[in-house]
Amino acid sequence: MYLKWGVNAFSGFSSPPDVDVLNALVHVMSRSTVKSQKGFTIIELIVVIVILGVLAATALPKFISLSGTASIAVIDGLRGNVASAMNMAYVKCLTFTSCGIGQPVSITVDGKAHAFYNGYPNAGETVSTGIDAWVNIQGVTAVGVSMYNTRFQVDRAKNPSACYVDYREAVSFGTTPIITTNTTGC
């Protein structure tokens, strides 16, 4: 590719440029653009692999602890659900004349018998008619731990027996049930 001097080619110049210099410049430029890189060097590849390794090493612990964090979030939501169910059942119980004051009582709500004690849902030995009848969450199992205590365990936790919400029924009328959580096995 060589330039030829024409009449109108460089009309703005006072004197015509040296054609040999322009031809040499064009020749050098065309040769340098022909030489293009065909791949990556081994150093560039190693640097990329090291960067990806550092990113993976810092991000991996975050992803590993997500399942435990999710179980703890389930426990927090479950605690709120149990407290809400407990309060709704208490209000429903107050609409009846015998509301389990000092003794267990069974009240039919929506065609199903529910056990109450001291105005709140019963716990423990009345699994399926006590507080667990008011709390229905998939992936959570209700277990009667003692005569006065129902435990809601997260099924998919690392250790379900140490990832739970406990509901302990009211000890007397006018007191509220105690709700505690344990997340050590989540």
C-alpha positions as CSV (number, residue, x, y, z in Angstrom):
1,M,0.0,0.0,0.0
2,Y,1.8,3.1,-1.2
3,L,0.6,6.7,-1.6
4,K,0.8,8.5,-4.8
5,W,1.0,12.3,-5.1
6,G,-2.1,13.6,-6.8
7,V,-3.4,17.1,-7.6
8,N,-6.0,17.3,-4.8
9,A,-4.5,14.8,-2.4
10,F,-2.8,17.4,-0.1
11,S,-4.4,20.6,-1.1
12,G,-4.0,22.3,2.3
13,F,-0.2,22.0,2.4
14,S,2.1,24.7,1.1
15,S,4.5,22.1,-0.2
16,P,4.0,18.5,-1.1
17,P,5.1,16.0,1.7
18,D,7.9,13.6,1.0
19,V,6.1,10.6,-0.5
20,D,8.9,8.2,0.5
21,V,8.5,9.1,4.2
22,L,4.7,8.7,4.0
23,N,5.1,5.3,2.2
24,A,7.5,4.1,4.9
25,L,5.2,5.3,7.7
26,V,2.3,3.5,6.2
27,H,4.4,0.3,5.7
28,V,5.5,0.3,9.3
29,M,2.0,0.9,10.6
30,S,0.5,-1.9,8.5
31,R,3.1,-4.4,9.7
32,S,2.5,-3.6,13.4
33,T,-1.2,-4.1,13.1
34,V,-0.8,-7.4,11.4
35,K,1.0,-8.8,14.4
36,S,-1.9,-9.5,16.8
37,Q,-1.9,-11.5,20.0
38,K,-3.1,-15.0,19.5
39,G,-3.6,-16.1,23.2
40,F,-2.7,-15.5,26.8
41,T,0.6,-16.1,28.4
42,I,1.0,-18.6,31.2
43,I,1.7,-15.8,33.6
44,E,-1.6,-14.1,32.8
45,L,-3.5,-17.4,33.3
46,I,-1.8,-18.0,36.6
47,V,-2.7,-14.5,37.8
48,V,-6.3,-15.1,36.9
49,I,-6.4,-18.5,38.7
50,V,-4.9,-17.0,41.8
51,I,-7.4,-14.1,41.8
52,L,-10.3,-16.6,41.4
53,G,-8.8,-18.7,44.3
54,V,-8.7,-15.8,46.6
55,L,-12.3,-14.8,45.8
56,A,-13.5,-18.4,46.3
57,A,-11.6,-18.6,49.7
58,T,-13.3,-15.5,51.0
59,A,-16.8,-16.2,49.7
60,L,-17.0,-19.9,50.5
61,P,-17.4,-19.5,54.3
62,K,-20.3,-17.2,53.7
63,F,-22.1,-19.8,51.7
64,I,-21.4,-22.6,54.1
65,S,-23.0,-20.8,57.0
66,L,-26.1,-19.9,55.1
67,S,-28.0,-23.1,56.1
68,G,-27.4,-22.4,59.8
69,T,-28.5,-18.8,59.3
70,A,-31.6,-20.1,57.5
71,S,-32.5,-22.4,60.4
72,I,-32.1,-19.6,62.9
73,A,-34.4,-17.4,60.8
74,V,-36.9,-20.3,60.8
75,I,-36.6,-20.4,64.6
76,D,-37.2,-16.6,64.8
77,G,-40.3,-16.9,62.6
78,L,-41.5,-19.9,64.5
79,R,-41.2,-18.1,67.8
80,G,-43.4,-15.3,66.4
81,N,-45.9,-17.8,65.0
82,V,-46.2,-19.6,68.4
83,A,-46.6,-16.3,70.3
84,S,-49.3,-15.1,67.8
85,A,-51.1,-18.4,67.9
86,M,-51.0,-18.4,71.7
87,N,-52.6,-14.9,71.8
88,M,-55.2,-15.7,69.2
89,A,-56.2,-18.8,71.1
90,Y,-56.3,-16.9,74.4
91,V,-58.7,-14.3,72.9
92,K,-60.9,-17.2,71.5
93,C,-60.9,-18.9,74.9
94,L,-62.0,-15.7,76.6
95,T,-65.2,-15.7,74.6
96,F,-66.3,-18.9,76.5
97,T,-67.6,-18.9,80.0
98,S,-65.3,-21.8,81.2
99,C,-61.9,-20.9,79.9
100,G,-59.7,-23.4,81.7
101,I,-59.2,-21.3,84.8
102,G,-57.0,-23.5,87.0
103,Q,-58.0,-26.7,85.2
104,P,-57.7,-28.1,81.8
105,V,-60.7,-27.6,79.5
106,S,-61.6,-28.6,76.0
107,I,-63.2,-26.0,73.7
108,T,-64.4,-26.7,70.2
109,V,-63.3,-24.2,67.7
110,D,-64.2,-24.6,64.0
111,G,-65.3,-28.2,64.6
112,K,-62.1,-29.3,66.3
113,A,-61.5,-29.8,70.1
114,H,-58.7,-27.7,71.6
115,A,-57.2,-28.1,75.0
116,F,-56.8,-25.0,77.2
117,Y,-55.2,-24.5,80.6
118,N,-55.4,-21.2,82.5
119,G,-56.8,-19.5,79.4
120,Y,-54.0,-20.5,77.0
121,P,-53.5,-23.5,74.7
122,N,-52.3,-26.6,76.6
123,A,-48.9,-28.1,76.1
124,G,-47.1,-31.4,76.6
125,E,-49.4,-34.4,76.9
126,T,-52.1,-33.0,74.7
127,V,-50.0,-32.9,71.5
128,S,-52.4,-32.4,68.5
129,T,-55.0,-30.6,70.5
130,G,-52.9,-28.0,72.4
131,I,-50.7,-25.3,71.1
132,D,-49.5,-27.4,68.2
133,A,-53.0,-27.4,66.8
134,W,-52.8,-23.7,66.4
135,V,-49.2,-23.7,64.9
136,N,-48.9,-25.4,61.6
137,I,-45.6,-24.9,59.8
138,Q,-44.2,-27.3,57.2
139,G,-40.8,-28.6,58.2
140,V,-41.4,-28.2,61.9
141,T,-42.3,-31.1,64.2
142,A,-44.1,-30.7,67.5
143,V,-43.0,-32.9,70.4
144,G,-44.4,-33.2,73.9
145,V,-41.3,-32.8,76.0
146,S,-43.0,-32.9,79.4
147,M,-46.5,-32.6,80.9
148,Y,-46.3,-28.8,80.6
149,N,-44.0,-28.3,77.6
150,T,-44.3,-28.6,73.8
151,R,-41.2,-28.3,71.7
152,F,-41.3,-27.3,68.0
153,Q,-38.1,-28.7,66.2
154,V,-36.8,-27.6,62.8
155,D,-36.6,-30.9,60.8
156,R,-33.8,-29.8,58.5
157,A,-31.5,-28.4,61.2
158,K,-28.1,-30.0,61.8
159,N,-29.3,-31.2,65.1
160,P,-33.1,-30.8,65.4
161,S,-33.1,-31.7,69.1
162,A,-31.0,-28.5,69.7
163,C,-32.8,-26.2,67.2
164,Y,-36.2,-25.6,68.6
165,V,-38.9,-23.3,70.1
166,D,-40.3,-24.4,73.5
167,Y,-43.8,-23.5,74.7
168,R,-44.4,-23.9,78.4
169,E,-48.0,-23.4,79.4
170,A,-49.2,-20.8,81.8
171,V,-48.7,-21.9,85.5
172,S,-51.7,-19.9,86.7
173,F,-54.6,-17.8,85.4
174,G,-53.4,-14.3,84.6
175,T,-49.8,-15.4,83.7
176,T,-48.7,-16.0,80.2
177,P,-47.0,-19.1,78.8
178,I,-43.2,-18.9,78.4
179,I,-41.7,-19.2,75.0
180,T,-38.0,-19.9,74.7
181,T,-35.7,-20.8,71.8
182,N,-32.5,-22.8,71.3
183,T,-30.4,-22.3,68.2
184,T,-27.2,-24.2,69.2
185,G,-28.1,-27.1,66.8
186,C,-29.2,-24.9,63.9
